[in-house]
Amino acid sequence: MKRLIKSLAAAVLVSAFLNAASAQTSRQDRKAAERAAVKDMVAHNHFYFIAQYALPMSGGTKYLTSTYDLKVTKDSIIAYLPYYGVAHLAPSPAEANEGGIMFTSTDFAFTQKEAKKDGWQITIKPKDHNITNWRDVQQMTLDISSDGYASLSVISSNRDPISFRGNVVANE
């Protein structure tokens, strides 16, 4: 009887070990597939950056409850992001309710380089800017990790810099 109990206990332990090893392998396979998808999105310049947090230059981190994003394709950049901070040039009365970082650009410089630890740094410089526009974006720097986490820094000509944290996802 003791021999049967020992045999059953050994079988349970071996089964648990094999199950844990299988779960670890499937988790690693899933992680590798996610990293390959992120690499493919970045390589083809076809993704969305979904902002989850805004980090203004002054003040604390702001959790974003609405969907704000930056759409990147080979031929256009579409930004729909909030802005918290100091504007050094006030908007005209007609634009007073149009805050944020909202623009579409088809004329921009795009540079991409690999960063440390399997990531990428993308710099976007819109060329169709107008220095008299109070919302004018001079440069956007997007740091993307191989896991899909990303941070976006925005430098404007007439506003304090702001950063965002979020994820990159595939364009649909």
Sequence and secondary structure as in RCSB ss.txt:
>XXXX:A:sequence
MKRLIKSLAAAVLVSAFLNAASAQTSRQDRKAAERAAVKDMVAHNHFYFIAQYALPMSGGTKYLTSTYDLKVTKD
SIIAYLPYYGVAHLAPSPAEANEGGIMFTSTDFAFTQKEAKKDGWQITIKPKDHNITNWRDVQQMTLDISSDGYA
SLSVISSNRDPISFRGNVVANE
>XXXX:A:secstr
 HHHHHHHHHHHHHHHHHHHHHHHHHHHHHHHHHHHHHHHHHHTT EEEEEEEEEESSS  EEEEEEEEEEE SS
 EEEEE   S BSS   GGGTT  SEEEEESSEEEEEEEETTTEEEEEEEESS  TTSTT EEEEEEEE TTSEE
EEEEEESSB  EEEEEEEEE  
